Amino acid sequence: MQRFKTLLPCKASLILMALCLWVLALLPAKETSGSIFGLFLAGACLGSALLVWRFQNLKVLFWWLFCLVVFQGSVWLQQPQKPASGIYTIVNIRNGYAIAQNGRQRAIVYETEDLLLDQKVELSGFEAIHTQRNEGLFCFQDYLQANGSQYSATQMNPLKTSQEKAGLNGFLLRQKIWIFVNSRSAAPLYRLLFYGLSEDENLDWISTTGLPLIALVYGIRKRLSYRVEKKKLNWLMVGLQLSLTLFFPVRQASLRLLVFQICTALFSDWNVRWPVSMLAFLWISPFGADSLSLVLPAGISFFSHFVQASWQKKVVGMLWIAFCQMIWLKELNLLMLGMFLWFRSLIGWVFLLSIPGLWSAPYGELFLKLLEGIQVSLDWCTVYGSPPLWYLMLFGGLLILTVWKWKTKRFVLLLMAVCIYPWSWNLDPFFHVFQIDVGQGDAALIVEPFQRSVTMIDAAGKMNTDNATKLFIPFLQRHQIRKIDRLVVSHGDFDHDGAVDSLTQNFPVLQTIRSTKDLDPSQIDQTLPGKPAKLSIAYEFWLLLNERESDPAQENDQSLVCLFQYDGFRYLYTGDASIAIEKQLQKTNNLQADVLKLGHHGSNTSSDPAFLKAVHPTLALISAGYQNRYGHPSVSVLETLNAQGIDRLNTADHGSLHLFSMPHLLFVTSADGLVGWIWKS
């Protein structure tokens, strides 16, 4: 070990410590399970070994342990608690809901009409927040949990005396500003600029990155930089941001910017300023490590620092913006890719110049039309897609290698990686099966490698919501699927075919199969029991028991039964077929399958023990609604699965389920983060 003259860590070790702590902070810190704690502990030990090996100095280990202790202490102090009945304060108002807080207890309130910031409310009747989770799509439940809110209040009583108790302090000022802004004719514009509330999903990234506030601060800083000395200007900007907290709620973006401004005022050297600002933010906001308002600017600053030429800094910044869009927004906006810095200046000017519109309605409406024009511009140049894991690893690896040591070949490969983004799923070599989380219903998507074919089984409907346009089409777009080759509708119940008509009207569906009448007669094997039909796909995909004994009045027993195979793994989907149909299947077919989608959402009208024994699956999939009124899945069925040693995954518990395979190996993931695999020799 080297001797050292000072206890302070070197600059390089500070940077590495900040990176290591950020990676650890990305773990779901709100989870208290032993596996998460064990993973965090393993990561901390790995970070210790890396730091000691790299710097050969024990003082680095001391500072690393100090960082970990402070971080864990902050996690413990800010760990959300289950709310209890009592008096809460409205700390933030969003589109359609408000956040109420009482110490470490947080709850969501949905009745936001007439609520004011910092108003006191009496809350009771709390229940856990649960919404549908689907891979690649926005999940309201995950968003709230990432911000420390896991419960909603079913009963709320606003306290009318809250304003009287507030007196003439800054909190009453916040309330007055909120009322004033929302009373303007151009209120949508000012809610976006002042509060980061976007009413159009095309502008969600603006509020997510905290761009209006950042643009305002940088715009003012640039104007003052010509007249105020740099050191004084830094502290002046700190004071400006602190004063803004008197008027508006503190958000992740404003907190990150405040920490950065303080570090800029204290440290002139980037090698100290950047890691200290990262560490300070993670200590203050340990659950904000994955916020785009932190990752985007911190990444631009980090990667730009390690390249020399000014054009290289701009290009690297653009590539990091592209990478962040792919991961956080599940899309790539070509306009923002090349014009982010210019757009930041534009938003800053819009912010400043639109302020008189608060008092002049025509003036404010003019800027509102400008905002609408920005929405249209962003929409036409946006490419959608939640890229597969292999693509993200390729892109991230090339970016790191290019910045590490700039070489033309690496840079060209990186540009090529950006260019193939719209077709990343077309280049994917895995066979995919998605069990989409539709609530109480069914929908599965089957994608052949390189998207040679796309097959969908069922498209459940939902009351008062068009699942086709709100769920299925966005899900298909996020996976860059441009057409469905065939849509197999198991039977006519609403929870299986309720969205079929809308889907076929709004998305290219080449063939809809409701019965063997929709197939060519040559596809039906008349010689085999049950007259199974083979679909015109390159792999084995059969519709079983097309000739059966059943009551035509029993819609469930008319369900099409799908059996398909790829990479040596067999999948069986039985729709809502009852035990009577299961018994007929056992007599006519070899039903052995590795993955079974339980019939009728796990009801005891299906999944007979003898049938499960004949199928002998390794994994059972259940598609059911959370706390549904039918009691699906049945307790008796779950007991049978346990008795036969069959693992199970339920969309009600884990969200959408994603199975993807290569020969002999099947990976299983869920929208809530579960990962598993099945090996078959």
C-alpha positions as CSV (number, residue, x, y, z in Angstrom):
1,M,0.0,0.0,0.0
2,Q,1.2,3.5,-0.8
3,R,1.7,6.0,2.0
4,F,-0.3,9.2,2.0
5,K,0.2,12.7,3.5
6,T,-3.5,13.8,3.6
7,L,-6.7,12.0,4.5
8,L,-8.5,13.6,1.5
9,P,-9.1,11.3,-1.4
10,C,-7.5,12.0,-4.8
11,K,-9.7,13.4,-7.6
12,A,-9.7,10.2,-9.7
13,S,-10.9,8.2,-6.7
14,L,-13.7,10.7,-6.1
15,I,-15.0,10.2,-9.6
16,L,-14.9,6.4,-9.3
17,M,-16.6,6.5,-5.9
18,A,-19.4,8.7,-7.3
19,L,-19.9,6.3,-10.2
20,C,-19.9,3.2,-7.9
21,L,-22.4,4.8,-5.5
22,W,-24.7,5.8,-8.4
23,V,-24.7,2.2,-9.6
24,L,-25.6,1.0,-6.1
25,A,-28.3,3.6,-5.8
26,L,-30.0,2.3,-8.9
27,L,-31.0,-0.8,-7.0
28,P,-34.6,-0.6,-5.8
29,A,-33.7,0.9,-2.5
30,K,-37.3,1.1,-1.3
31,E,-37.4,-2.7,-1.3
32,T,-36.4,-4.2,2.0
33,S,-36.1,-7.9,0.9
34,G,-33.1,-9.9,1.8
35,S,-32.2,-10.4,-1.8
36,I,-32.0,-6.7,-2.5
37,F,-29.9,-6.1,0.7
38,G,-27.6,-9.0,-0.3
39,L,-27.2,-7.5,-3.8
40,F,-26.4,-4.1,-2.3
41,L,-23.9,-5.6,0.1
42,A,-22.2,-7.6,-2.8
43,G,-22.0,-4.4,-4.8
44,A,-20.5,-2.5,-1.9
45,C,-17.8,-5.1,-1.5
46,L,-17.1,-5.2,-5.2
47,G,-16.8,-1.4,-5.2
48,S,-14.4,-1.6,-2.2
49,A,-12.2,-4.2,-4.0
50,L,-12.2,-2.1,-7.2
51,L,-11.2,1.1,-5.4
52,V,-8.4,-0.6,-3.4
53,W,-7.1,-2.4,-6.5
54,R,-7.1,0.7,-8.6
55,F,-5.6,3.2,-6.2
56,Q,-3.6,0.9,-3.8
57,N,-4.5,3.1,-1.0
58,L,-6.4,2.4,2.2
59,K,-7.7,5.9,2.6
60,V,-9.9,5.4,-0.5
61,L,-11.5,2.5,1.4
62,F,-12.2,4.8,4.4
63,W,-13.9,7.4,2.2
64,W,-15.9,4.7,0.3
65,L,-17.2,3.4,3.6
66,F,-18.0,6.9,4.7
67,C,-20.0,7.4,1.4
68,L,-21.9,4.2,2.0
69,V,-22.7,4.9,5.6
70,V,-24.1,8.4,4.8
71,F,-26.1,7.0,1.8
72,Q,-27.6,4.2,3.9
73,G,-28.4,6.7,6.7
74,S,-30.2,8.9,4.2
75,V,-32.1,5.9,2.8
76,W,-33.2,4.9,6.4
77,L,-34.3,8.5,7.2
78,Q,-36.3,8.8,4.0
79,Q,-37.6,5.3,3.8
80,P,-41.4,5.7,3.2
81,Q,-43.6,4.5,6.0
82,K,-47.1,3.0,5.7
83,P,-49.5,5.9,6.1
84,A,-51.8,6.1,9.1
85,S,-55.0,8.2,9.6
86,G,-54.1,11.8,10.4
87,I,-53.4,15.3,9.2
88,Y,-51.4,15.6,6.0
89,T,-50.0,18.5,3.9
90,I,-50.5,18.7,0.2
91,V,-46.9,19.0,-1.0
92,N,-47.5,18.6,-4.8
93,I,-50.4,18.7,-7.2
94,R,-50.1,16.8,-10.5
95,N,-52.4,16.0,-13.4
96,G,-55.3,14.1,-11.8
97,Y,-53.8,13.5,-8.4
98,A,-52.0,15.2,-5.5
99,I,-49.3,14.1,-3.1
100,A,-50.0,14.5,0.6
101,Q,-47.2,14.1,3.2
102,N,-46.9,13.7,7.0
103,G,-43.3,13.2,7.9
104,R,-42.2,10.0,6.2
105,Q,-45.7,9.0,5.5
106,R,-47.0,9.8,1.9
107,A,-50.3,9.1,0.2
108,I,-51.9,9.9,-3.1
109,V,-55.2,11.8,-3.3
110,Y,-57.2,11.6,-6.5
111,E,-59.9,14.3,-5.6
112,T,-57.7,17.3,-6.6
113,E,-60.5,19.8,-7.3
114,D,-60.1,22.9,-5.2
115,L,-57.0,21.6,-3.4
116,L,-54.2,24.0,-2.8
117,L,-50.5,23.6,-2.3
118,D,-49.5,23.3,1.4
119,Q,-53.2,22.8,2.4
120,K,-53.9,20.6,5.4
121,V,-56.2,17.6,4.8
122,E,-57.4,14.8,7.0
123,L,-56.8,11.4,5.3
124,S,-57.9,7.9,6.2
125,G,-58.7,4.5,4.5
126,F,-55.4,3.8,2.8
127,E,-54.9,1.1,0.2
128,A,-51.9,0.0,-1.8
129,I,-51.6,1.5,-5.3
130,H,-51.8,-1.1,-8.0
131,T,-51.9,-0.4,-11.8
132,Q,-51.2,-2.5,-14.9
133,R,-47.5,-3.1,-15.6
134,N,-46.4,-3.7,-19.2
135,E,-42.8,-3.9,-20.4
136,G,-41.8,-0.8,-22.3
137,L,-44.9,1.2,-21.3
138,F,-45.4,3.9,-18.6
139,C,-46.5,2.4,-15.3
140,F,-48.2,4.8,-12.9
141,Q,-47.6,2.5,-9.9
142,D,-43.8,2.3,-10.6
143,Y,-43.6,6.1,-11.1
144,L,-45.3,6.8,-7.8
145,Q,-43.2,4.2,-5.9
146,A,-40.0,5.7,-7.3
147,N,-41.1,9.0,-5.7
148,G,-42.0,7.4,-2.4
149,S,-45.7,7.0,-2.7
150,Q,-47.1,3.5,-2.4
151,Y,-50.6,4.1,-1.0
152,S,-53.7,6.1,-1.9
153,A,-56.3,7.6,0.5
154,T,-59.9,6.6,0.0
155,Q,-61.3,9.3,2.3
156,M,-60.2,12.9,2.5
157,N,-61.5,15.8,4.5
158,P,-59.9,19.2,3.5
159,L,-59.4,21.4,6.5
160,K,-61.0,24.8,5.8
161,T,-58.8,26.6,8.4
162,S,-55.5,25.8,6.7
163,Q,-55.2,29.2,5.0
164,E,-56.0,31.0,8.3
165,K,-53.4,29.0,10.1
166,A,-50.8,29.7,7.4
167,G,-50.8,33.4,8.1
168,L,-48.8,35.6,5.7
169,N,-45.9,33.1,5.2
170,G,-44.5,31.7,1.9
171,F,-46.8,28.8,1.9
172,L,-49.8,31.0,1.5
173,L,-47.9,32.7,-1.3
174,R,-47.5,29.3,-3.0
175,Q,-51.3,28.7,-2.8
176,K,-52.0,32.1,-4.3
177,I,-49.6,31.6,-7.2
178,W,-51.2,28.1,-7.9
179,I,-54.7,29.7,-7.9
180,F,-53.5,32.6,-10.1
181,V,-51.7,30.3,-12.7
182,N,-54.6,28.0,-13.0
183,S,-57.1,30.8,-13.6
184,R,-55.2,32.0,-16.7
185,S,-56.6,31.2,-20.2
186,A,-53.2,29.8,-21.1
187,A,-53.0,27.7,-18.0
188,P,-51.6,24.6,-19.7
189,L,-48.5,26.6,-20.8
190,Y,-47.8,27.9,-17.4
191,R,-48.4,24.6,-15.6
192,L,-45.7,23.1,-17.8
193,L,-43.3,26.0,-17.3
194,F,-43.8,26.6,-13.6
195,Y,-44.8,23.2,-12.3
196,G,-43.6,20.7,-14.9
197,L,-47.1,19.5,-15.6
198,S,-47.5,18.3,-19.2
199,E,-51.0,17.6,-20.6
200,D,-49.5,16.1,-23.8
201,E,-47.5,12.9,-23.7
202,N,-45.2,14.3,-26.5
203,L,-43.9,16.8,-24.0
204,D,-43.5,14.5,-21.0
205,W,-39.8,14.5,-21.5
206,I,-39.7,18.3,-20.9
207,S,-41.2,17.9,-17.5
208,T,-39.2,14.7,-16.8
209,T,-35.9,16.5,-17.4
210,G,-37.0,19.6,-15.6
211,L,-36.1,21.6,-18.7
212,P,-38.2,24.7,-18.0
213,L,-36.5,25.4,-14.7
214,I,-33.1,24.5,-16.1
215,A,-33.7,26.7,-19.1
216,L,-34.8,29.6,-17.0
217,V,-31.8,29.4,-14.7
218,Y,-29.3,29.1,-17.5
219,G,-31.0,31.9,-19.5
220,I,-30.7,34.3,-16.5
221,R,-27.2,33.1,-15.8
222,K,-26.1,33.8,-19.4
223,R,-27.6,37.3,-19.4
224,L,-25.9,38.2,-16.1
225,S,-22.6,36.6,-17.0
226,Y,-21.7,39.7,-19.0
227,R,-22.1,42.0,-16.0
228,V,-21.4,40.0,-12.9
229,E,-18.1,38.4,-11.8
230,K,-18.2,34.6,-12.1
231,K,-17.8,33.8,-8.4
232,K,-20.5,36.2,-7.4
233,L,-22.7,35.0,-10.2
234,N,-22.5,31.4,-8.9
235,W,-23.7,32.4,-5.4
236,L,-26.3,34.7,-7.0
237,M,-27.7,31.7,-8.9
238,V,-27.8,29.7,-5.7
239,G,-29.8,32.4,-4.0
240,L,-32.2,32.6,-7.0
241,Q,-32.9,28.9,-6.8
242,L,-33.4,29.0,-3.0
243,S,-35.9,31.8,-3.5
244,L,-37.8,29.8,-6.1
245,T,-38.6,27.2,-3.4
246,L,-40.8,29.9,-1.7
247,F,-43.0,30.0,-4.8
248,F,-43.0,26.5,-6.2
249,P,-42.7,22.9,-4.9
250,V,-39.2,21.4,-4.8
251,R,-38.8,18.7,-7.5
252,Q,-35.9,16.3,-8.4
253,A,-34.8,18.6,-11.2
254,S,-34.7,21.7,-9.1
255,L,-32.9,19.9,-6.3
256,R,-30.3,18.5,-8.7
257,L,-29.7,22.0,-10.2
258,L,-29.4,23.5,-6.7
259,V,-26.8,21.0,-5.7
260,F,-24.9,21.5,-8.9
261,Q,-24.9,25.3,-8.5
262,I,-23.6,25.1,-4.9
263,C,-20.8,22.8,-6.0
264,T,-20.0,25.1,-8.9
265,A,-19.7,28.0,-6.5
266,L,-17.4,26.0,-4.1
267,F,-15.2,24.1,-6.6
268,S,-13.7,25.4,-9.9
269,D,-12.1,22.1,-10.8
270,W,-14.4,19.7,-12.7
271,N,-12.6,16.7,-11.2
272,V,-13.9,17.7,-7.8
273,R,-17.1,19.5,-8.7
274,W,-18.7,16.7,-10.7
275,P,-18.2,13.8,-8.2
276,V,-19.0,15.9,-5.2
277,S,-22.2,17.1,-6.8
278,M,-23.2,13.5,-7.6
279,L,-22.4,12.3,-4.1
280,A,-24.2,15.2,-2.5
281,F,-27.3,14.6,-4.6
282,L,-27.4,10.9,-3.9
283,W,-27.0,11.6,-0.2
284,I,-29.8,14.2,-0.2
285,S,-32.1,12.2,-2.6
286,P,-31.1,8.5,-2.4
287,F,-34.2,7.4,-4.4
288,G,-33.5,9.8,-7.3
289,A,-30.6,8.0,-8.8
290,D,-32.6,6.9,-11.8
291,S,-34.3,10.3,-12.5
292,L,-33.7,11.6,-16.0
293,S,-33.1,15.1,-14.5
294,L,-29.9,13.7,-12.9
295,V,-28.7,11.2,-15.4
296,L,-29.1,13.3,-18.6
297,P,-27.0,16.4,-17.5
298,A,-24.6,14.4,-15.4
299,G,-23.9,12.0,-18.3
300,I,-23.4,14.9,-20.8
301,S,-20.9,16.5,-18.4
302,F,-19.1,13.3,-17.6
303,F,-18.6,12.0,-21.2
304,S,-17.8,15.4,-22.6
305,H,-15.0,15.9,-20.1
306,F,-13.0,12.9,-21.5
307,V,-12.9,14.0,-25.1
308,Q,-10.8,16.9,-26.4
309,A,-12.1,18.6,-29.5
310,S,-15.2,20.8,-29.1
311,W,-17.0,18.9,-32.0
312,Q,-16.3,15.7,-30.1
313,K,-17.9,17.1,-27.0
314,K,-21.0,18.0,-28.9
315,V,-21.3,14.7,-30.6
316,V,-20.8,12.7,-27.4
317,G,-23.4,14.8,-25.7
318,M,-25.9,14.1,-28.5
319,L,-25.2,10.4,-28.3
320,W,-25.8,10.4,-24.6
321,I,-29.1,12.2,-25.1
322,A,-30.0,9.5,-27.6
323,F,-29.1,6.8,-25.2
324,C,-31.2,8.4,-22.4
325,Q,-34.2,8.8,-24.7
326,M,-34.0,5.1,-25.6
327,I,-33.9,3.9,-21.9
328,W,-36.1,6.4,-20.1
329,L,-38.6,7.6,-22.8
330,K,-38.6,4.4,-25.0
331,E,-38.3,6.6,-28.1
332,L,-35.8,8.6,-30.1
333,N,-36.7,12.2,-31.0
334,L,-34.5,13.1,-34.0
335,L,-35.1,16.9,-33.5
336,M,-34.0,16.8,-29.9
337,L,-31.0,14.6,-30.7
338,G,-29.3,17.5,-32.6
339,M,-30.9,20.5,-31.1
340,F,-31.2,19.9,-27.4
341,L,-28.9,22.7,-26.3
342,W,-30.6,25.1,-28.8
343,F,-34.0,23.9,-27.5
344,R,-32.9,24.5,-24.0
345,S,-32.2,28.2,-24.9
346,L,-35.6,28.4,-26.7
347,I,-37.5,27.1,-23.7
348,G,-35.6,29.6,-21.5
349,W,-36.6,32.5,-23.8
350,V,-40.2,31.2,-23.9
351,F,-40.2,31.1,-20.1
352,L,-39.0,34.6,-19.7
353,L,-41.0,36.2,-22.6
354,S,-44.3,34.4,-21.7
355,I,-44.5,35.8,-18.2
356,P,-46.5,38.9,-19.3
357,G,-49.1,36.5,-20.6
358,L,-50.1,35.9,-17.0
359,W,-51.8,39.3,-17.1
360,S,-52.5,39.6,-20.9
361,A,-54.7,36.7,-22.1
362,P,-54.0,37.2,-25.9
363,Y,-50.3,37.3,-25.2
364,G,-50.3,34.1,-23.2
365,E,-52.5,32.3,-25.8
366,L,-49.9,33.2,-28.4
367,F,-47.2,31.3,-26.5
368,L,-49.7,28.5,-25.9
369,K,-50.0,28.1,-29.7
370,L,-46.2,28.1,-29.9
371,L,-46.3,25.2,-27.5
372,E,-48.8,23.4,-29.6
373,G,-46.6,23.9,-32.6
374,I,-43.7,22.3,-30.7
375,Q,-45.9,19.3,-29.9
376,V,-46.6,18.7,-33.6
377,S,-42.9,19.2,-34.5
378,L,-41.8,16.6,-31.9
379,D,-44.4,14.1,-33.0
380,W,-43.5,13.8,-36.6
381,C,-39.8,13.2,-35.9
382,T,-40.1,10.7,-33.1
383,V,-39.1,7.0,-33.6
384,Y,-40.7,4.7,-31.0
385,G,-39.1,1.6,-29.5
386,S,-38.0,0.1,-26.2
387,P,-34.8,-1.5,-27.6
388,P,-33.8,-5.0,-26.6
389,L,-31.1,-5.6,-24.0
390,W,-28.5,-6.7,-26.5
391,Y,-28.8,-3.4,-28.4
392,L,-28.5,-1.3,-25.2
393,M,-25.4,-3.2,-24.2
394,L,-23.9,-2.7,-27.7
395,F,-24.7,1.0,-27.8
396,G,-23.5,1.6,-24.2
397,G,-20.3,-0.4,-24.7
398,L,-19.5,1.4,-27.9
399,L,-20.1,4.8,-26.3
400,I,-17.8,4.0,-23.4
401,L,-15.1,2.6,-25.7
402,T,-15.3,5.7,-27.9
403,V,-14.9,8.1,-25.1
404,W,-12.2,6.0,-23.4
405,K,-10.0,6.2,-26.5
406,W,-11.3,8.0,-29.5
407,K,-10.9,6.0,-32.7
408,T,-12.6,6.7,-36.0
409,K,-13.7,3.0,-36.3
410,R,-15.3,3.0,-32.9
411,F,-17.0,6.3,-33.7
412,V,-18.4,5.0,-37.0
413,L,-19.7,1.8,-35.4
414,L,-21.4,4.0,-32.7
415,L,-23.1,6.1,-35.4
416,M,-24.2,2.9,-37.2
417,A,-25.7,1.7,-33.9
418,V,-27.8,4.9,-33.8
419,C,-28.9,4.3,-37.4
420,I,-30.2,0.8,-36.8
421,Y,-32.2,1.8,-33.7
422,P,-35.6,1.9,-35.6
423,W,-34.9,-1.8,-36.6
424,S,-33.3,-3.1,-33.4
425,W,-36.1,-5.5,-32.8
426,N,-36.0,-6.7,-36.4
427,L,-32.4,-7.7,-35.7
428,D,-33.2,-9.5,-32.5
429,P,-32.3,-13.3,-32.7
430,F,-34.6,-14.5,-29.9
431,F,-38.0,-16.1,-30.0
432,H,-40.4,-14.1,-27.8
433,V,-43.7,-14.7,-26.0
434,F,-45.3,-11.8,-24.2
435,Q,-48.2,-12.3,-21.8
436,I,-49.5,-8.8,-21.7
437,D,-51.0,-7.4,-18.5
438,V,-54.6,-6.5,-19.5
439,G,-56.2,-6.9,-16.1
440,Q,-59.0,-9.5,-16.0
441,G,-58.5,-10.9,-19.5
442,D,-56.1,-12.4,-22.0
443,A,-53.7,-11.2,-24.6
444,A,-50.4,-12.9,-25.7
445,L,-47.9,-11.8,-28.4
446,I,-45.6,-14.3,-30.1
447,V,-42.7,-12.9,-32.1
448,E,-40.4,-15.1,-34.3
449,P,-36.7,-14.2,-34.4
450,F,-35.9,-11.2,-36.6
451,Q,-39.7,-10.5,-36.6
452,R,-40.2,-13.1,-39.4
453,S,-43.7,-13.5,-38.1
454,V,-45.9,-11.9,-35.4
455,T,-48.9,-13.9,-34.0
456,M,-51.3,-12.6,-31.3
457,I,-53.6,-14.8,-29.2
458,D,-56.6,-12.8,-28.0
459,A,-57.1,-9.1,-27.4
460,A,-59.1,-8.5,-24.3
461,G,-61.4,-5.5,-24.0
462,K,-61.8,-3.2,-21.0
463,M,-64.9,-1.2,-20.0
464,N,-64.7,2.5,-20.7
465,T,-61.2,2.1,-22.3
466,D,-60.1,1.2,-25.8
467,N,-57.4,-1.4,-25.1
468,A,-56.4,-1.4,-28.7
469,T,-55.3,2.2,-28.9
470,K,-54.4,2.7,-25.3
471,L,-52.5,-0.5,-24.6
472,F,-51.9,-2.9,-27.5
473,I,-50.9,-0.5,-30.2
474,P,-48.4,1.4,-27.9
475,F,-47.1,-2.0,-26.8
476,L,-46.5,-3.0,-30.4
477,Q,-44.9,0.3,-31.2
478,R,-42.5,0.1,-28.3
479,H,-41.4,-3.3,-29.7
480,Q,-41.2,-1.8,-33.2
481,I,-43.8,-4.2,-34.5
482,R,-45.4,-2.8,-37.6
483,K,-47.9,-5.5,-38.4
484,I,-49.6,-8.6,-37.0
485,D,-49.5,-11.6,-39.4
486,R,-52.3,-13.4,-37.6
487,L,-54.6,-12.8,-34.7
488,V,-56.0,-15.9,-33.1
489,V,-59.2,-15.2,-31.1
490,S,-59.8,-18.1,-28.8
491,H,-63.5,-17.3,-28.3
492,G,-66.1,-14.5,-28.2
493,D,-66.0,-13.4,-24.6
494,F,-65.3,-9.7,-24.0
495,D,-62.3,-10.4,-21.9
496,H,-60.7,-12.2,-24.9
497,D,-62.0,-10.4,-28.0
498,G,-63.3,-7.1,-26.7
499,A,-60.5,-5.1,-28.4
500,V,-60.2,-7.2,-31.6
501,D,-62.4,-5.0,-33.8
502,S,-60.7,-1.8,-32.8
503,L,-57.2,-3.4,-33.2
504,T,-58.0,-4.6,-36.7
505,Q,-59.3,-1.1,-37.6
506,N,-56.3,0.8,-36.2
507,F,-53.4,-1.5,-36.9
508,P,-52.4,-3.7,-39.8
509,V,-53.7,-7.3,-39.0
510,L,-53.2,-9.6,-42.0
511,Q,-55.4,-12.4,-40.8
512,T,-58.0,-12.9,-38.0
513,I,-58.7,-16.5,-37.0
514,R,-61.8,-17.2,-34.9
515,S,-62.4,-20.8,-36.0
516,T,-61.1,-23.3,-38.5
517,K,-63.5,-21.8,-41.0
518,D,-61.0,-18.9,-41.3
519,L,-58.3,-21.4,-42.4
520,D,-57.6,-23.1,-45.7
521,P,-59.0,-26.7,-45.7
522,S,-55.5,-28.0,-46.5
523,Q,-54.3,-26.7,-43.1
524,I,-56.6,-29.1,-41.3
525,D,-55.3,-32.6,-40.8
526,Q,-58.3,-34.8,-41.2
527,T,-56.4,-38.0,-40.3
528,L,-55.5,-37.1,-36.7
529,P,-57.8,-37.2,-33.7
530,G,-59.6,-33.9,-33.1
531,K,-58.6,-32.8,-36.6
532,P,-55.9,-30.3,-35.6
533,A,-55.0,-27.5,-37.9
534,K,-51.4,-26.2,-38.5
535,L,-51.0,-22.5,-39.1
536,S,-48.9,-21.3,-42.0
537,I,-45.9,-20.4,-40.0
538,A,-42.3,-21.6,-40.2
539,Y,-42.5,-23.2,-36.8
540,E,-44.9,-25.7,-35.3
541,F,-48.2,-24.0,-34.4
542,W,-51.3,-26.1,-34.0
543,L,-54.9,-25.5,-33.2
544,L,-56.0,-28.6,-31.3
545,L,-59.3,-30.5,-30.9
546,N,-61.2,-28.7,-33.6
547,E,-63.6,-31.6,-33.6
548,R,-64.9,-32.0,-30.0
549,E,-68.0,-32.8,-28.0
550,S,-69.4,-29.7,-26.4
551,D,-72.5,-27.7,-25.8
552,P,-72.6,-24.8,-28.4
553,A,-74.2,-22.6,-25.8
554,Q,-71.1,-22.9,-23.6
555,E,-68.9,-20.2,-25.2
556,N,-65.9,-21.1,-23.0
557,D,-65.9,-24.7,-24.4
558,Q,-65.6,-23.4,-28.0
559,S,-62.1,-22.0,-27.1
560,L,-59.4,-22.5,-29.7
561,V,-56.5,-24.5,-28.1
562,C,-53.1,-23.4,-29.3
563,L,-49.9,-25.5,-29.0
564,F,-46.7,-24.2,-30.5
565,Q,-43.0,-25.0,-30.2
566,Y,-39.7,-23.2,-30.8
567,D,-36.1,-23.8,-29.7
568,G,-37.2,-27.1,-28.2
569,F,-39.7,-25.5,-25.8
570,R,-43.5,-26.2,-26.1
571,Y,-46.3,-23.8,-25.1
572,L,-49.9,-24.6,-24.5
573,Y,-52.7,-22.0,-24.5
574,T,-56.3,-23.4,-23.8
575,G,-58.4,-20.2,-23.6
576,D,-61.3,-20.7,-21.2
577,A,-61.8,-24.4,-22.0
578,S,-63.3,-26.3,-19.2
579,I,-62.3,-29.6,-17.5
580,A,-64.5,-31.5,-20.0
581,I,-62.5,-30.2,-22.9
582,E,-59.2,-30.9,-21.1
583,K,-60.2,-34.5,-20.7
584,Q,-60.9,-34.8,-24.4
585,L,-57.5,-33.2,-25.1
586,Q,-55.8,-35.8,-23.0
587,K,-57.3,-38.6,-25.2
588,T,-56.3,-37.1,-28.5
589,N,-53.0,-35.4,-28.2
590,N,-49.6,-35.4,-26.6
591,L,-50.0,-32.4,-24.4
592,Q,-46.6,-32.3,-22.7
593,A,-45.5,-28.6,-22.6
594,D,-42.9,-26.6,-20.9
595,V,-45.1,-23.6,-20.4
596,L,-48.9,-23.7,-19.8
597,K,-51.2,-20.7,-19.8
598,L,-53.8,-21.8,-17.3
599,G,-57.3,-22.0,-18.6
600,H,-60.0,-19.5,-17.6
601,H,-57.5,-17.3,-15.7
602,G,-56.8,-20.0,-13.2
603,S,-60.4,-20.8,-12.4
604,N,-61.3,-24.1,-10.8
605,T,-63.5,-24.8,-13.9
606,S,-60.2,-25.6,-15.7
607,S,-56.8,-27.0,-14.7
608,D,-57.9,-30.4,-13.6
609,P,-55.1,-32.2,-11.6
610,A,-55.0,-35.0,-14.2
611,F,-54.7,-32.5,-17.0
612,L,-51.9,-30.7,-15.3
613,K,-50.1,-34.0,-14.7
614,A,-50.5,-34.9,-18.4
615,V,-49.1,-31.5,-19.5
616,H,-46.4,-31.6,-16.8
617,P,-45.3,-28.0,-17.4
618,T,-42.3,-26.4,-15.7
619,L,-44.0,-23.0,-15.6
620,A,-47.7,-22.0,-15.5
621,L,-48.8,-18.5,-16.6
622,I,-51.9,-16.9,-15.2
623,S,-53.6,-13.8,-16.7
624,A,-55.9,-12.3,-14.1
625,G,-57.0,-9.0,-12.8
626,Y,-55.8,-7.6,-9.4
627,Q,-58.3,-8.5,-6.7
628,N,-60.8,-9.4,-9.3
629,R,-64.4,-10.2,-8.3
630,Y,-64.3,-13.7,-9.6
631,G,-61.6,-14.9,-7.2
632,H,-59.2,-15.9,-10.0
633,P,-56.9,-17.8,-9.7
634,S,-58.7,-20.4,-7.6
635,V,-57.1,-21.5,-4.3
636,S,-57.6,-25.1,-5.2
637,V,-55.8,-24.7,-8.5
638,L,-52.9,-23.0,-6.8
639,E,-52.7,-25.9,-4.3
640,T,-52.6,-28.3,-7.2
641,L,-49.8,-26.4,-8.8
642,N,-47.8,-26.5,-5.5
643,A,-48.5,-30.2,-5.0
644,Q,-47.2,-31.0,-8.5
645,G,-44.2,-28.7,-8.2
646,I,-45.2,-26.3,-11.0
647,D,-43.9,-22.8,-10.8
648,R,-46.4,-20.0,-11.6
649,L,-46.4,-16.3,-12.5
650,N,-49.5,-14.2,-12.4
651,T,-49.9,-10.9,-14.3
652,A,-51.9,-9.5,-11.4
653,D,-48.8,-9.9,-9.2
654,H,-45.9,-9.3,-11.6
655,G,-47.3,-7.4,-14.6
656,S,-46.6,-8.5,-18.1
657,L,-44.5,-11.6,-18.5
658,H,-41.8,-12.0,-21.1
659,L,-40.4,-15.3,-22.2
660,F,-37.6,-15.3,-24.8
661,S,-35.5,-18.3,-25.9
662,M,-32.6,-19.6,-27.8
663,P,-31.9,-23.3,-28.4
664,H,-32.1,-25.2,-25.0
665,L,-32.4,-22.0,-22.9
666,L,-35.6,-20.1,-22.0
667,F,-35.4,-16.8,-20.1
668,V,-38.3,-15.5,-18.1
669,T,-38.7,-11.9,-16.9
670,S,-41.5,-9.9,-15.5
671,A,-42.4,-6.2,-15.6
672,D,-41.7,-5.9,-11.9
673,G,-38.1,-7.1,-12.3
674,L,-38.2,-10.9,-11.7
675,V,-35.6,-12.9,-13.8
676,G,-35.4,-16.6,-14.2
677,W,-34.6,-19.3,-16.8
678,I,-35.4,-22.8,-17.9
679,W,-32.6,-25.1,-19.2
680,K,-33.5,-28.0,-21.4
681,S,-30.8,-30.3,-22.6
